[in-house]
Amino acid sequence: MTREILVVTHPRRSVVRESARRVLEGLAAAGIAPRVLRDEADMLELTGATVVTNDDDAAVGVELVMVLGGDGSLLRGAEFARTADVPLLGVNLGHVGFLAEAEPDALESTIDHVVRKDYTVEDRMTVDVTVRRRGEITYTGWALNEMSLEKAERARMLECVLEIDGRPLSRWGCDGVICSTPTGSTAYAFSAGGPVMWPGVEALLVAPISAHALFARPLVLAPSSTVAVEVVEPVPGILYCDGRRLAEVPPESRVEAARGARPVRLAVVRPLPFTDRLVAKFGLPVAGWRGRNGR
């Protein structure tokens, strides 16, 4: 049976196009049939790859979804991988690239790991989101990093009431509210003042955005908790899932978030302590560290 891998890229950048060609040629040379998305195929100017439409079935039947780009591209690839329940592997060709497994200088060795099936898979928690208004469901979605409910009018604050596990906790006038997974704790929630959570932690993180309130600290909740944010008149909100999928949230709506029923599966080719990843991605100063042996 022929092995297939979906390669997702950001081909408007020349460096990405060149890396994508190297990956696709390397896979084909190893007898692996590559797939590419229709809106990327023309820009890549390739022959021999299977072109698939950009729909939910793009990754059905593949062994792996391999993403070349930054975190935005990887979040796009996560949509295909989660639907098909296959692992996701990212090669960072963007800026921070916190979700990516490999850096550009490790591209060839990453291809080799994939060809040899030399990788492990870890599940990353997601968050399921439901919007209700007057008892009717108006939107359902999910996120790998976070769902963010934000004000729809720039000049006015969003008035909302936060509920945890069926009980009201606080009312905020704010720019918005974030509900993040541990994976997303280094993304938008981090910029909003939230803590960094190690990937092995199972928890939900809630962080208000620029709240005018004395009690407006980020909250770390049990993974079994249910978060709800009720939008009070008059300002409407906009819901974003991973900054990619959005829905309008008019006043009198209720946004509910809970642990996702289906995780995203990340492929790992080089297990690296999360501490080392933080130091590398954020450029943290560690000069003077001597370690346990004091050397």
Secondary structure, DSSP 4 states (H G I P E B T S, - for coil): ---EEEEE--TTSHHHHHHHHHHHHHHHHTT-EEEEEHHHHHHHT-SSSEEE-SSTTTTTT-SEEEEEESHHHHHHHHHHHHHHT--EEEEE-SSS-TT-SB-GGGHHHHHHHHHTT--EEEEE--EEEEEEETTEEEEEEEESSEEEEEESSTTSPEEEEEEETTEEEEEEEESEEEEE-SGGGGTHHHHTTPPP--TT---EEEEEES--SSS---EEE-TT-EEEEEEESS--EEEEETTTEEEEE-TTEEEEEEE-SSPEEEEESS---HHHHHHHHHT---TT--TTTT-
